[in-house]
Amino acid sequence: MTVVFTPDNEPYLGRALLFHFDQIICSAMEQNASTAPKSHDRALTAHQRMACQVIPQALSITLSIRELIRQGYLFGGHVLLRALVERAAILLYLHLYPDEIERWNRGWHVSDAPSLAQMFDAIQAKWQRDRMVCGRDLTAPMNSLLHAKPDSAPWNLIPLGETEVGHAVSKILNRPDLCDELCADVIPWVAVVQAMMAAYFADEKTD
C-alpha cells in the first residue's frame, strides 16, 4: 500500500465534491493573499484584530482537513471539522453581534463566552428564520466525534471482507461516502470564512 499519497494518486481523486473543495480552497487562499497584506502596518479595530487571528486559523485547519483527505485519514478530518466550524461561527457571531467583542477581549472563557450551540441559536435569531434548527442538534454530531460518544462509531467503520466491519486505526481508502460527506460539510464553512474576510475588511479594496 502506498505510504504517502500525492495529488496524482490520492485515493479519492476525481470525486466531484472533493473537486469543489479544492476550488474553494484556491479561492479562499487567493482572497487571503490579497486581503492580509492590507491589514499590516495600520491601526486595526478590535474586530479586525480578532479576525486577523481567527481567519488564518480557520484556513490552516481547512488545509489540514484537505491533506488528511489526501492521505486517507478521513476520521481525523471529520474530527477537525468542529474546530473549523467553531472559528467560522465566532467570526459570524461577532459580526452580527459586534458588542460581544468585549467577551473576546476578556479571553472568550467558557464561563463567559457563548457555546457553539448558543452561537448557532443567536445567529438564526438575528436572521429571524421562520423554522429554526436547535443549535444543540447542529452541534451534536460534531460533539460526538470530538468526545468519542457511542454514536461516533460510523465515522471510522470499514468493511472487512464481504460480511464483517471493523474500526479503522489508520487510513480509510474505501469509504467514498465519508469523503463526500466531509467535503460537503466543510465547503459551506469555508465560504462563511471568505464572507467574513470581506466583511471585516470591507473598507479595503481587493485586487
N, C-alpha and C positions, 0 to 999 in steps of 0.2 A: 504493500500500500504506500502511496505517496506520503511522505512525511510532512512536507511543506508545499502547499499549493500556490501557484502563481496565477495571475489574471488569465493566462492561456489555458489552464487546465483545472480551474477550481470546480468543485463538484456540482454547483447549481448554476453554472454559466448557461445563459440562454433563457432563464426564467424571466417572464415578462415583468413581474413586479420587481425583481432584482435590477433589471434594466432601468426601470423608473426610479428606483432608489439611487442608482448611480447617477442618473440625470440630475436629481435634486441635490445630491452631494456636490456635483460640479457647480450648479447654480449658486448654492449657499457659499461655497468657498470663493467663488468669483465675487459675490456680493461682499463678503467679509474683507477680501483683499482690497476692495475699493473703499469700504467704509472705515475700516480700522485705522489706517494712517491719518485720517482726518479727525480722529479723536486724540491725537498726540499733540503735545505742546500747546494745549489750550485749556481754559477753565471748563470743567465739566459739572453738570448738575449732579445731585445725589443719585438720581435715577440713572444717569449715564454712567456714573462710576459703578453702580451695581451691574448695569448691562455689560460694561467692559470686562467684568469678571464672569458673569453667568453665561453670556453668549459663547465665548471661547470654550468654556467647559462643555456646553451642550454640543458644540461642533466636534470637540475632541471625542466625546462619548459616541457621537454618530459615526465617526471614522473607526472607532474601536469596534462598534457593532458590525460595521461593514467588513472589517478584517476577520472578525470571528466567523461571519458567514463564509468568507472565502476559505477559511481553514476548516470549516465543518463543525465549529463549536456553536451549534445553534442554541443549546440550552443556556450557555453563558450570555449569548446575545439577548435572549429573552429576559434574563435576569437584569441585564443592564438597561433594558427598556425603561424601567421605572425611574432610574436616575436621569434619563433624558427627559421623560415626561415631567418630572418634578421641576426641572430647570425651565422648561418651556412654560409650565403653569405659573411659576414665580414671575417670569417676565410678563406674561399676560395679565396676571392678577395685579401686579404693581402698576401696570399701565392703566388698568381700569379703575383701580383704587389708589391713586397717587399718594394720598395721605398715609398709606400703610408703609411707605418707605421708612418711616421712623422705626418701625419694628425691625426692618432690615438693618438699619444703622445701630440698633441696640444689640444686634447679634443673631436675630432670627432664631431665637432659642425655642425649644419645643414647648416650653411653658407659656410662651408669648406669641409665637407665630401660628398662623392657621395651618392645619394639616393639609395634605394634598386633597383629601376628600372635601374639606371645607372650602378650599380654593375653587374646586370644581363647582360646588354649590353656589358660591359667590359670583363666579363668572357667569353661570347660567342665569342667576338672578339679575345681574346687570344687563344682560341681553334680553331679559323678560321673555324667556322661552315659554311657550304655552304648555309643552309637555316636557317637564324636567326629568332627567335621569339622576337618581340619587348619587351623590359623589362617592359614597361607600361602594355602590355597585360598580362604579367605574374603576375604582382602585383595588377591588377585591382580588381579581386575578393576578395583578402585579404584586400585591402583598403576599399572596400565596406562594408565588415563585421565590420572592425575596426571603420569606421566613420559613420555607420548607414545610408548608402545610400539606396534609394528605392529598388535597385536590391539585397539587402541583405535579403529580405523577405523570400525566400525559406528555409533558413537555420534554421529557428525555427518554421516552419509550422507543425501542427499536425492535424490529422483527428478528427473531432467532429461529431460522428455518422457516417452515411453512405454517406452523401452528403455534409456536411459542413466541413470547415477547420478553424483553428484559429492559433494564435501565442502563443507558449508556454512561460510561465513565469518561469517554473521550470524544472523538469526532463522530458526528451523525451525518452519514453520507447518503442515506436512503430515505429521507423524510422531506421531499419537496414541499409537502403541505406545511411543514413547520417553517421552512424558508419563506414561503409565500406569506404566511401569517405574520411573521416577524417584519418583513418588508412593508406589508400593508399597515401594520401598527406604527412603524417608525416614520414613514413618509409624511403623514399629516403633521406630526410634531416638529419635523424639520421645517415644514412650511410655516408653522407658528413662529419658530425661531427667526426665520427670514423676515416675517412680517414685523416682529418686534425689533429687529435690527433696523428696519426702515422707520418704525415708529419712534424709537428712542433717539434717532439721529435724523429726524425729519427735516431739520434745518440745514442738513449737509447735502449738497448736490452730489450725485453719484455719476460716474463716467458711463 
